[in-house]
Amino acid sequence: MEKVHFFNFTVAYADTDAEGVMYHARYIEVAERARFDISKKMPVPDGDIGFVAREVNIKYMRPILLGDNFTVESRFVKIGGASMTIEQKFVKNDEICAIMNITIAYLGSDMRPKAIPETIINGLK
């Protein structure tokens, strides 16, 4: 799927280490905020848990610094029966600073994998 979601973010002091560089774990939190922004358009059916992280892989290429504005560009690269993989690029001034790939699994109320509802899949199109 080529639909891209854009989420803008500005680095605050609390996001950085002592050197003013965005702390490596904050990338995961910012990426989660971008995915949450997408999910607001795809409500989870009552009773289901919804999506949970299954696997995360991040490649850091350029630092993001205190005060920097950047965009998380999210793209669904694989949609399976009960899981999907999302590529999230952290882009500052047209340069890719990091790329994160996350696989998320859909869980039902019993905390077990469940087929992703058609309403959610249709919302991605």
C-alpha positions as CSV (number, residue, x, y, z in Angstrom):
1,M,0.0,0.0,0.0
2,E,1.4,3.3,-1.0
3,K,-0.7,5.6,1.2
4,V,1.6,7.5,3.5
5,H,0.6,9.1,6.8
6,F,2.5,12.2,8.0
7,F,3.0,13.1,11.7
8,N,5.0,16.2,12.6
9,F,7.1,16.4,15.8
10,T,9.4,19.0,17.5
11,V,12.1,17.7,19.8
12,A,11.8,19.1,23.3
13,Y,14.5,19.1,26.1
14,A,12.8,16.0,27.7
15,D,13.3,14.1,24.4
16,T,17.1,14.5,24.5
17,D,20.2,13.1,26.3
18,A,22.8,15.3,28.0
19,E,24.3,16.2,24.6
20,G,21.0,17.5,23.1
21,V,20.6,14.5,20.8
22,M,17.2,12.8,20.7
23,Y,17.4,9.8,23.0
24,H,17.3,6.5,21.0
25,A,14.2,5.1,22.8
26,R,12.2,8.3,22.1
27,Y,12.0,7.2,18.5
28,I,9.8,4.3,19.5
29,E,7.5,6.6,21.5
30,V,7.2,9.2,18.7
31,A,6.5,6.4,16.2
32,E,3.8,5.1,18.5
33,R,2.2,8.6,18.6
34,A,2.2,8.6,14.8
35,R,0.5,5.1,14.7
36,F,-2.0,6.3,17.3
37,D,-2.8,9.2,15.1
38,I,-3.6,6.8,12.3
39,S,-5.6,4.4,14.5
40,K,-8.0,7.2,15.5
41,K,-9.6,6.7,12.1
42,M,-9.9,2.9,12.6
43,P,-11.9,2.1,15.8
44,V,-11.3,-1.3,17.4
45,P,-14.4,-3.4,17.8
46,D,-15.7,-3.6,21.4
47,G,-14.1,-6.3,23.4
48,D,-11.0,-6.7,21.3
49,I,-7.6,-5.6,22.6
50,G,-6.4,-4.3,19.2
51,F,-2.9,-3.9,18.0
52,V,0.2,-4.7,20.1
53,A,3.9,-4.5,19.0
54,R,5.4,-7.9,18.1
55,E,8.8,-6.9,16.6
56,V,10.7,-3.6,16.2
57,N,13.7,-2.8,14.1
58,I,15.3,0.6,14.0
59,K,18.2,1.9,11.8
60,Y,19.6,5.2,13.0
61,M,21.4,7.2,10.2
62,R,21.5,10.9,11.3
63,P,21.0,12.5,14.7
64,I,17.9,14.5,15.5
65,L,18.7,17.4,17.9
66,L,17.0,19.6,20.4
67,G,14.6,22.0,18.7
68,D,14.6,20.1,15.4
69,N,11.3,19.7,13.6
70,F,10.8,16.4,11.7
71,T,8.1,14.2,10.2
72,V,7.4,10.6,10.8
73,E,6.2,9.1,7.4
74,S,4.3,5.9,8.1
75,R,3.5,3.4,5.3
76,F,1.9,0.0,5.6
77,V,4.3,-2.4,3.8
78,K,2.6,-5.8,4.6
79,I,-0.9,-6.7,5.8
80,G,-1.4,-10.3,6.8
81,G,-4.4,-12.1,8.4
82,A,-3.6,-11.1,12.0
83,S,-0.6,-8.8,11.8
84,M,0.8,-6.0,9.7
85,T,4.2,-4.4,9.2
86,I,4.6,-0.6,9.1
87,E,7.7,1.3,7.9
88,Q,8.2,4.6,9.6
89,K,10.8,7.1,8.4
90,F,12.0,10.0,10.5
91,V,12.6,12.8,8.0
92,K,14.2,16.1,8.8
93,N,14.9,18.6,6.0
94,D,14.3,16.0,3.3
95,E,16.9,13.7,4.9
96,I,16.0,10.3,6.4
97,C,17.4,10.2,10.0
98,A,16.1,6.8,11.0
99,I,13.9,4.0,9.6
100,M,11.8,1.9,11.9
101,N,10.0,-1.2,10.9
102,I,7.4,-2.6,13.3
103,T,5.2,-5.6,13.1
104,I,2.0,-5.3,15.1
105,A,-0.4,-8.1,15.9
106,Y,-4.1,-7.9,16.3
107,L,-5.4,-9.4,19.5
108,G,-9.0,-10.4,20.5
109,S,-10.4,-10.2,24.0
110,D,-8.7,-13.5,24.9
111,M,-5.3,-11.9,24.3
112,R,-4.7,-14.3,21.3
113,P,-4.1,-13.3,17.7
114,K,-7.2,-12.7,15.7
115,A,-8.0,-11.8,12.1
116,I,-7.8,-8.0,11.5
117,P,-11.4,-6.8,11.1
118,E,-12.4,-5.8,7.6
119,T,-13.4,-2.3,8.8
120,I,-9.8,-1.7,9.9
121,I,-8.3,-3.0,6.6
122,N,-10.8,-0.9,4.6
123,G,-9.8,2.2,6.7
124,L,-6.2,1.7,5.5
125,K,-7.2,2.0,1.8
